[in-house]
């Protein structure tokens, strides 16, 4: 979501974080793989450059974004939250990773709530649309 706001290098670095996020709690689920595929489609312009391997140092990748503008940080955080909430499974490792990112990206508690509400609103809209189509 809004990954088009990122530069080519930011998109590649985001994909590193996304791969790390889905792998943080073990083998990626089918749902997590599906959302990664959607995100990859959104950054199709860098697809040929991406290697689909976890970065050597996730801290270096996080540090790359620490110096980015706040819009970039918000987009990255929003999409990481989306990944974590897609499979409906609560995972402490994901939560701790998101808290670390939130702190390092200087995302306030209020902004965090706003970003999470976007994910819920999108999810609710998809569910509602699905019910309407199926009825």
C-alpha positions in Angstrom: 0.0 0.0 0.0 1.5 3.3 -1.2 4.8 1.6 -2.0 4.9 3.7 -5.2 5.9 6.6 -2.9 9.3 4.9 -2.4 12.4 5.3 -4.6 13.9 2.3 -6.4 16.4 1.7 -3.6 13.8 2.2 -0.9 11.6 -0.4 -2.5 14.4 -2.9 -2.6 15.2 -2.2 1.1 11.5 -2.4 2.0 11.4 -5.9 0.4 14.3 -6.9 2.7 12.3 -5.9 5.7 9.1 -7.6 4.4 11.0 -10.9 3.9 12.4 -10.6 7.4 8.9 -9.8 8.8 7.3 -12.9 7.3 10.3 -15.1 8.3 10.6 -13.8 11.8 8.2 -16.4 13.3 9.4 -19.4 11.2 8.4 -20.6 7.8 6.2 -18.1 6.0 2.5 -19.1 5.8 0.6 -19.3 2.6 -1.2 -16.0 3.6 2.1 -14.3 4.2 3.5 -15.5 0.9 0.3 -14.2 -0.8 0.7 -10.7 0.7 4.4 -10.7 -0.3 3.4 -11.5 -3.8 0.9 -8.5 -3.8 3.6 -6.2 -2.5 6.0 -7.4 -5.1 3.4 -6.7 -7.8 3.2 -3.1 -6.4 6.9 -2.7 -6.7 7.1 -4.5 -10.1 9.6 -1.9 -11.4 12.3 -3.4 -9.1 11.3 -7.0 -9.3 14.1 -8.0 -11.7 16.6 -6.5 -9.3 15.4 -8.3 -6.2 17.1 -11.6 -5.0 14.5 -12.9 -2.5 17.1 -13.5 0.2 17.2 -12.1 3.7 19.7 -9.3 4.1 22.9 -10.0 5.9 22.1 -7.4 8.5 18.6 -6.3 9.2 19.9 -3.5 11.4 21.7 -2.0 8.4 18.4 -2.1 6.5 16.5 -0.5 9.4 19.2 2.2 9.7 18.8 3.0 6.0 15.2 4.0 6.7 16.1 5.9 9.9 17.5 8.7 7.8 14.6 8.7 5.3 11.8 11.3 5.3 8.8 10.6 7.5 6.5 9.8 4.6 8.8 6.9 3.6 9.0 5.7 7.2 5.2 5.8 7.5 4.7 3.8 4.3 7.3 1.2 5.3 5.8 0.9 8.8 2.2 0.7 7.4 3.1 -2.2 5.1 5.0 -4.1 7.9 1.9 -3.7 10.1 -0.2 -5.0 7.1 2.0 -8.1 6.8 1.8 -8.8 10.5 -2.0 -8.5 10.6 -2.8 -10.4 7.4 -2.7 -13.9 8.9 -4.7 -13.1 12.1 -2.1 -14.9 14.2 -0.6 -12.9 17.2 3.1 -13.3 17.3 5.3 -11.8 19.9 8.4 -11.7 17.6 6.5 -9.6 15.1 5.1 -7.3 17.7 8.6 -6.7 19.2 10.0 -6.1 15.7 7.3 -3.5 15.0 7.8 -1.8 18.3 11.5 -1.5 17.5 10.8 -0.1 14.0 8.2 2.3 15.5 10.8 3.7 18.0 13.6 3.9 15.5 11.4 5.6 12.8 10.1 8.1 15.4 6.5 7.1 14.8 4.3 8.4 17.6 1.6 6.3 19.3 -1.1 8.4 17.6 0.4 7.9 14.2 0.8 4.2 14.9 -3.0 4.0 15.7 -3.8 5.9 12.5 -1.7 3.6 10.4 -3.2 0.5 12.0 -6.7 1.9 11.5 -5.9 2.1 7.8 -5.1 -1.6 7.7 -8.3 -2.5 9.6 -10.4 -0.2 7.3 -8.9 -1.8 4.2 -9.6 -5.3 5.6 -13.1 -4.4 6.6 -13.8 -3.0 3.1 -12.5 -6.2 1.5 -14.7 -8.3 3.7 -17.8 -6.2 3.1 -17.2 -6.2 -0.7 -16.7 -10.0 -0.6 -20.0 -10.4 1.3 -21.8 -8.2 -1.2 -20.4 -10.0 -4.2 -21.3 -13.4 -2.8 -24.8 -12.5 -1.7 
